[in-house]
Amino acid sequence: MKIDVLLGLQWGDEGKGKVVDVLTPRYDVITRFQGGPNAGHTLEFNGLKHILHNIPSGIFREETLNIITNGVVLDPIVFQREVEALEKMGVDITKNLVISKKAHLILPTHRILDAASEAAKGKSKIGSTLKGIGPTYMDKTGRNGLRVGDIELDFEKKYNALKEKHLHLLKIYDFSFTLEEEEKFYEGIRTMKRFRFVESEFLIHELRETGQRILAEGAQGTLLDIDFGSYPFVTSSNTICAGACTGMGVAPSAIGEVFGIFKAYCTRVGSGPFPTELLDEQGDRLRDLGSEFGSTTGRPRRCGWLDLVALKYSIMLNGVTQLIMTKTDVLDSFETIKIATAYKVNDEITDQFPYALDEKIEPVYTELPGWKTDLTGIREKVQFPDELQAYIRFLEKELKIPVKFVSVGPDREQIIEI
């Protein structure tokens, strides 16, 4: 059985959590294959909003197995908070959540190192979420990391050794800190011990062999990929489809459908280039209508028009087979909607995503009429206004990939399969 992959095609915040929740009834297993608590996947149903950081978005379906795989970096403190919040809702996740022994742990000192490094950059800071993600992946690639499996193997000794190394590194920064979260860290470790630690690569292989349907859930977005994103304003992991293979321990031949999620416009949190950003009333309007504030950091998101140059690049990198468009309803009141179909770079027109986005880039726009219709009550494609139908046809022609789902609101009932 092939593994389907669902990931973001922009700078994150595309609505992956909600879509996973909607698709989960079609699958037996949901995995998270990279990233950490810098991700905030928001699900909304029955009038309630839920934000998940470490835990896969299939957790609200009792019959679905959820796996935190080896590619994830896991913060025990955040994990404990998530578990407690879910248990207050009456969700017993010990039955359907397992954790890879090879997933790396985020220590309190990782978070301090993240904050110290970002502070030292001054005006050139990259906009880190300060969750310790970068330093944890650095320890992973530097072969110094602490893994979930170490909890069962002389953990205290290994923890203290890595902590001391971090404290030594912190001496190079002019940065004051305390280790007040250390006790919470150990509480989080105790919470983790309530769950089953597994060799997730073997488990996933066995599940595939027995015909179980698996969906791999990505975090962040393609344009934040460590190799192919807008470097250095990127995350510390591979957010693209290839990252699903290393993040789960599966071969490329195991991948089936690749669902690519994008907003009907663009957003970005933190620093970094953003060619179609709107620094005017329309950008403010998109932010207000879309409630564009980071689910993890609370920071206001930068907003702009849809960028097909970047979107085509993401589709190419990921081998996307189906597109899912979210937050379509945010554009309900716009008279005219713009879509960037090319860039003008140094007086030359290009449709390729450039190496250096810090060059003077001028988007080349195509304008389409807005639908001027409240979409939030629509539940079938036949109810779409003609202008929205034309918008979707334009995208499918340009991107050469079918748009299979359209979201017209935050609730799980407001995703329409077309």
C-alpha positions as CSV (number, residue, x, y, z in Angstrom):
1,M,0.0,0.0,0.0
2,K,1.4,3.4,-1.0
3,I,1.8,6.2,1.5
4,D,0.0,9.5,0.6
5,V,1.7,12.8,1.6
6,L,0.1,16.1,2.5
7,L,2.2,19.2,2.7
8,G,2.2,23.0,2.4
9,L,3.3,24.7,-0.8
10,Q,3.9,28.2,0.5
11,W,5.6,29.6,3.6
12,G,3.5,27.5,6.0
13,D,0.1,28.3,7.7
14,E,-1.8,26.8,4.7
15,G,-4.3,25.0,6.8
16,K,-2.7,21.5,6.8
17,G,-4.2,20.5,10.2
18,K,-7.7,21.1,9.2
19,V,-7.3,19.2,5.9
20,V,-5.7,16.2,7.6
21,D,-8.6,16.1,10.0
22,V,-11.0,16.0,7.1
23,L,-9.1,13.4,5.2
24,T,-8.4,11.2,8.3
25,P,-11.5,9.0,7.9
26,R,-10.0,7.7,4.6
27,Y,-6.9,6.6,6.4
28,D,-5.9,4.1,9.1
29,V,-2.7,5.9,10.1
30,I,-1.5,9.5,10.3
31,T,2.2,10.3,10.7
32,R,4.1,13.6,11.4
33,F,7.4,13.3,9.5
34,Q,9.4,16.5,10.3
35,G,9.5,19.7,12.2
36,G,8.5,20.3,15.8
37,P,6.5,22.6,18.0
38,N,7.3,25.6,15.7
39,A,4.4,24.2,13.8
40,G,0.8,25.0,14.8
41,H,-1.8,22.9,13.1
42,T,-5.3,24.4,13.8
43,L,-8.4,22.2,13.6
44,E,-11.9,23.6,14.1
45,F,-15.1,21.6,14.6
46,N,-18.3,21.7,16.7
47,G,-17.6,25.4,17.3
48,L,-14.3,24.7,19.1
49,K,-10.7,25.5,17.9
50,H,-7.8,23.1,18.6
51,I,-4.1,23.8,17.9
52,L,-1.6,20.9,17.8
53,H,2.1,21.4,17.8
54,N,3.8,17.9,18.1
55,I,0.9,15.6,17.8
56,P,-0.5,14.5,14.4
57,S,-3.8,16.0,13.3
58,G,-5.6,12.6,13.2
59,I,-5.7,12.4,17.0
60,F,-9.4,13.3,17.3
61,R,-10.4,10.2,15.4
62,E,-10.3,7.3,17.9
63,E,-9.9,4.6,15.3
64,T,-6.8,6.2,13.7
65,L,-3.3,5.4,14.7
66,N,-1.0,8.5,15.0
67,I,2.8,8.2,14.8
68,I,5.4,10.8,15.7
69,T,8.2,9.6,13.5
70,N,12.0,9.9,13.5
71,G,12.1,13.1,11.5
72,V,10.3,15.1,14.2
73,V,12.0,17.0,17.1
74,L,9.9,16.7,20.2
75,D,9.7,19.1,23.1
76,P,8.5,17.2,26.2
77,I,7.2,20.4,27.8
78,V,5.0,21.3,24.9
79,F,4.0,17.6,24.5
80,Q,2.8,17.5,28.1
81,R,0.7,20.6,27.6
82,E,-0.9,19.2,24.5
83,V,-1.6,15.9,26.3
84,E,-3.2,17.7,29.2
85,A,-5.3,19.9,27.0
86,L,-6.6,16.9,25.1
87,E,-7.3,14.9,28.2
88,K,-9.4,17.8,29.6
89,M,-11.5,17.4,26.5
90,G,-12.0,13.7,27.3
91,V,-9.6,12.5,24.5
92,D,-7.5,9.5,25.7
93,I,-4.6,9.6,23.3
94,T,-2.5,6.9,24.9
95,K,-4.6,4.4,22.9
96,N,-3.8,5.8,19.4
97,L,-0.5,7.7,19.6
98,V,3.0,6.2,19.5
99,I,6.4,7.9,19.4
100,S,9.5,6.9,17.4
101,K,12.6,6.1,19.5
102,K,14.7,7.9,16.9
103,A,12.9,11.3,17.3
104,H,15.2,13.9,18.8
105,L,14.4,15.7,22.0
106,I,14.3,19.5,22.5
107,L,16.0,20.5,25.8
108,P,15.4,23.7,27.7
109,T,19.0,24.7,26.8
110,H,18.1,24.3,23.1
111,R,15.5,27.0,23.5
112,I,17.9,29.2,25.3
113,L,20.5,28.8,22.6
114,D,17.9,29.6,20.0
115,A,17.0,32.8,21.8
116,A,20.6,33.8,22.3
117,S,21.6,33.2,18.7
118,E,18.6,35.2,17.4
119,A,19.3,38.1,19.7
120,A,22.9,38.2,18.6
121,K,21.9,38.6,15.0
122,G,20.2,41.9,15.7
123,K,18.6,43.4,12.6
124,S,19.6,40.4,10.5
125,K,17.6,37.9,12.6
126,I,15.7,35.3,10.6
127,G,12.5,35.4,12.6
128,S,12.9,32.2,14.5
129,T,10.0,30.9,16.6
130,L,12.5,30.5,19.5
131,K,11.3,26.9,20.1
132,G,14.8,25.4,20.0
133,I,14.2,23.8,16.6
134,G,17.4,24.9,14.9
135,P,19.8,24.0,17.8
136,T,18.1,20.6,18.1
137,Y,18.6,19.8,14.5
138,M,22.2,21.1,14.7
139,D,22.9,18.6,17.6
140,K,21.2,15.9,15.5
141,T,23.5,16.5,12.5
142,G,26.4,17.1,14.8
143,R,25.8,13.7,16.3
144,N,25.3,15.0,19.8
145,G,21.6,14.8,20.1
146,L,19.4,13.2,22.7
147,R,16.7,10.8,21.3
148,V,13.4,9.5,22.7
149,G,15.0,6.0,22.9
150,D,17.6,7.4,25.3
151,I,14.8,7.9,27.9
152,E,15.1,4.2,28.5
153,L,19.0,4.1,28.4
154,D,20.9,6.0,31.1
155,F,19.0,9.2,30.3
156,E,20.1,11.4,33.2
157,K,23.8,11.0,32.4
158,K,23.2,11.8,28.7
159,Y,21.0,14.7,29.5
160,N,23.5,16.3,31.8
161,A,26.3,15.9,29.4
162,L,24.4,17.6,26.6
163,K,23.2,20.4,28.9
164,E,26.8,21.1,30.1
165,K,27.9,21.4,26.4
166,H,25.1,23.9,25.8
167,L,26.0,25.9,28.9
168,H,29.6,26.1,27.7
169,L,28.4,27.3,24.2
170,L,26.2,30.0,25.9
171,K,29.3,31.6,27.3
172,I,30.0,33.1,23.9
173,Y,26.8,35.1,24.0
174,D,26.0,38.2,26.0
175,F,22.6,36.7,27.0
176,S,21.1,36.3,30.5
177,F,19.0,33.2,31.2
178,T,17.9,30.8,33.9
179,L,17.1,27.1,33.7
180,E,13.7,27.4,35.4
181,E,12.1,25.1,32.8
182,E,14.2,22.1,33.7
183,E,11.7,20.7,36.2
184,K,8.9,21.1,33.5
185,F,11.2,19.2,31.1
186,Y,11.4,16.2,33.5
187,E,7.6,16.3,34.0
188,G,7.2,16.2,30.3
189,I,9.6,13.2,30.1
190,R,7.4,11.4,32.7
191,T,4.3,12.1,30.6
192,M,6.1,10.7,27.5
193,K,6.7,7.5,29.4
194,R,3.0,6.8,29.4
195,F,3.2,6.3,25.6
196,R,4.6,3.5,23.6
197,F,8.1,4.1,22.1
198,V,8.5,2.3,18.8
199,E,10.9,1.6,15.9
200,S,8.6,3.6,13.7
201,E,10.3,2.6,10.4
202,F,9.6,-1.1,11.1
203,L,6.0,-0.3,12.3
204,I,5.3,1.7,9.2
205,H,6.6,-1.1,7.0
206,E,4.5,-3.6,8.8
207,L,1.4,-1.4,8.5
208,R,2.0,-1.0,4.7
209,E,2.5,-4.8,4.3
210,T,-0.9,-5.4,5.9
211,G,-2.7,-3.0,3.7
212,Q,-3.1,-0.1,6.2
213,R,-3.8,3.3,4.5
214,I,-1.2,5.9,5.7
215,L,-1.2,9.6,5.3
216,A,2.0,11.5,6.1
217,E,1.5,15.0,7.5
218,G,4.1,17.7,6.8
219,A,4.8,20.8,8.9
220,Q,5.7,24.4,7.8
221,G,5.8,24.8,4.0
222,T,7.9,24.1,0.9
223,L,9.3,27.6,0.7
224,L,10.7,27.1,4.2
225,D,12.7,23.9,3.2
226,I,16.3,24.0,4.4
227,D,17.6,23.2,0.9
228,F,15.1,24.7,-1.4
229,G,13.4,27.5,0.6
230,S,14.2,31.2,0.7
231,Y,17.5,30.5,2.5
232,P,18.6,31.6,5.2
233,F,15.0,32.5,6.2
234,V,13.9,28.9,6.4
235,T,13.3,26.2,8.9
236,S,15.8,23.5,9.9
237,S,14.3,20.4,8.2
238,N,13.3,19.2,4.8
239,T,9.6,20.2,4.4
240,I,9.3,18.8,0.9
241,C,8.0,15.3,-0.1
242,A,11.5,13.9,-0.1
243,G,11.6,14.7,3.6
244,A,8.7,12.3,4.1
245,C,11.0,9.4,3.0
246,T,13.8,10.2,5.4
247,G,11.4,11.4,8.1
248,M,9.6,8.1,8.2
249,G,12.2,5.6,6.9
250,V,10.5,4.7,3.6
251,A,11.7,4.4,0.1
252,P,10.7,6.9,-2.6
253,S,8.7,4.1,-4.4
254,A,6.4,4.0,-1.3
255,I,4.9,7.4,-2.0
256,G,1.5,7.6,-3.6
257,E,-0.6,10.7,-3.9
258,V,0.9,14.0,-3.0
259,F,-1.6,16.6,-1.7
260,G,-0.3,20.1,-2.0
261,I,-2.1,22.7,0.1
262,F,-2.1,26.4,-0.7
263,K,-4.0,29.5,0.4
264,A,-5.9,31.5,-2.3
265,Y,-3.5,34.2,-1.4
266,C,-0.1,34.2,0.3
267,T,1.1,34.8,3.9
268,R,4.5,34.7,5.7
269,V,5.5,35.0,9.4
270,G,8.7,36.5,10.4
271,S,11.6,37.8,8.3
272,G,12.5,36.9,4.7
273,P,11.7,37.8,1.1
274,F,8.0,37.9,0.0
275,P,7.7,39.1,-3.6
276,T,3.9,39.6,-3.6
277,E,3.6,41.1,-0.2
278,L,1.1,43.9,0.2
279,L,2.2,46.8,2.4
280,D,-1.0,48.7,2.0
281,E,-4.7,48.7,3.0
282,Q,-5.3,45.5,0.9
283,G,-2.6,43.6,2.9
284,D,-4.2,44.8,6.2
285,R,-7.6,43.7,4.9
286,L,-6.4,40.2,4.0
287,R,-4.8,39.9,7.5
288,D,-8.0,41.0,9.2
289,L,-10.4,39.0,7.1
290,G,-8.2,35.9,7.3
291,S,-7.4,36.3,11.0
292,E,-3.7,36.0,10.0
293,F,-1.9,35.7,13.2
294,G,0.6,32.8,13.9
295,S,-1.0,29.9,15.7
296,T,2.3,29.2,17.5
297,T,3.8,32.7,18.0
298,G,0.7,34.9,17.7
299,R,2.7,37.2,15.4
300,P,0.8,39.0,12.7
301,R,1.4,37.4,9.3
302,R,2.5,39.4,6.3
303,C,-0.1,39.1,3.5
304,G,0.0,39.3,-0.3
305,W,-1.5,38.0,-3.6
306,L,-1.2,34.4,-4.8
307,D,2.3,33.7,-6.3
308,L,2.2,31.2,-9.1
309,V,6.0,31.4,-9.7
310,A,6.6,30.1,-6.2
311,L,3.6,27.7,-6.4
312,K,4.9,26.1,-9.7
313,Y,8.3,25.7,-8.0
314,S,6.7,23.9,-5.0
315,I,4.7,21.6,-7.2
316,M,7.8,20.7,-9.2
317,L,9.8,19.9,-6.1
318,N,7.1,17.8,-4.5
319,G,5.6,16.0,-7.5
320,V,2.2,17.2,-6.4
321,T,-0.7,15.1,-7.8
322,Q,-3.7,17.0,-6.2
323,L,-4.2,20.6,-5.1
324,I,-6.2,21.8,-2.1
325,M,-7.0,25.5,-1.9
326,T,-7.8,27.0,1.5
327,K,-9.2,30.3,2.8
328,T,-11.0,31.0,-0.4
329,D,-13.7,32.8,1.5
330,V,-11.2,35.4,2.7
331,L,-11.3,36.9,-0.9
332,D,-15.2,37.0,-0.9
333,S,-15.4,40.8,-0.8
334,F,-12.6,41.8,-3.2
335,E,-13.7,43.5,-6.4
336,T,-10.6,42.4,-8.3
337,I,-8.1,39.6,-7.4
338,K,-4.5,39.6,-8.6
339,I,-2.3,36.5,-9.3
340,A,1.4,36.8,-9.9
341,T,2.2,34.7,-13.0
342,A,5.8,35.8,-13.5
343,Y,8.6,38.0,-12.0
344,K,10.4,40.9,-13.5
345,V,14.0,40.7,-12.3
346,N,16.6,43.2,-13.5
347,D,14.2,44.1,-16.5
348,E,13.9,40.5,-17.5
349,I,10.7,38.4,-17.3
350,T,11.0,35.0,-15.7
351,D,8.7,32.3,-14.5
352,Q,11.4,30.5,-12.5
353,F,11.9,30.9,-8.8
354,P,15.3,32.7,-8.5
355,Y,18.3,31.8,-6.4
356,A,18.4,35.1,-4.7
357,L,15.1,36.5,-3.7
358,D,16.8,39.6,-2.3
359,E,17.2,40.9,-5.8
360,K,14.8,43.6,-7.0
361,I,11.8,41.5,-7.9
362,E,8.6,43.0,-9.4
363,P,5.7,40.6,-9.7
364,V,3.8,40.5,-13.1
365,Y,0.1,40.2,-12.3
366,T,-2.9,38.9,-14.0
367,E,-6.2,40.3,-12.7
368,L,-9.4,38.3,-12.4
369,P,-12.8,39.6,-11.3
370,G,-13.8,38.8,-7.7
371,W,-16.9,36.7,-6.9
372,K,-18.4,39.2,-4.4
373,T,-20.3,36.3,-2.8
374,D,-20.3,34.9,0.8
375,L,-18.9,31.4,0.3
376,T,-19.1,30.2,3.9
377,G,-22.5,28.6,3.5
378,I,-21.7,26.8,0.3
379,R,-21.4,23.0,0.6
380,E,-21.3,21.9,-3.1
381,K,-19.3,22.9,-6.1
382,V,-22.4,23.6,-8.2
383,Q,-23.1,26.5,-5.8
384,F,-19.8,28.2,-6.7
385,P,-20.2,31.6,-8.4
386,D,-19.0,31.8,-12.0
387,E,-16.1,34.0,-11.0
388,L,-14.8,31.4,-8.5
389,Q,-15.2,28.7,-11.1
390,A,-13.1,30.8,-13.5
391,Y,-10.5,31.4,-10.8
392,I,-10.1,27.7,-10.3
393,R,-10.0,27.0,-14.0
394,F,-7.2,29.6,-14.4
395,L,-5.2,28.0,-11.7
396,E,-5.6,24.5,-13.1
397,K,-4.5,25.7,-16.5
398,E,-1.5,27.5,-15.2
399,L,-0.4,24.8,-12.7
400,K,-1.4,21.8,-14.8
401,I,-2.7,20.0,-11.6
402,P,-6.3,19.6,-10.6
403,V,-7.8,21.4,-7.6
404,K,-9.6,18.6,-5.8
405,F,-10.6,20.4,-2.6
406,V,-11.7,24.0,-1.8
407,S,-12.0,25.3,1.7
408,V,-14.6,28.1,2.3
409,G,-14.3,28.4,6.1
410,P,-12.5,27.2,9.2
411,D,-14.8,24.3,10.1
412,R,-14.2,20.7,8.9
413,E,-17.6,20.9,7.3
414,Q,-16.5,23.8,5.1
415,I,-14.1,21.8,2.9
416,I,-15.7,20.9,-0.4
417,E,-14.4,18.1,-2.6
418,I,-14.7,18.9,-6.2
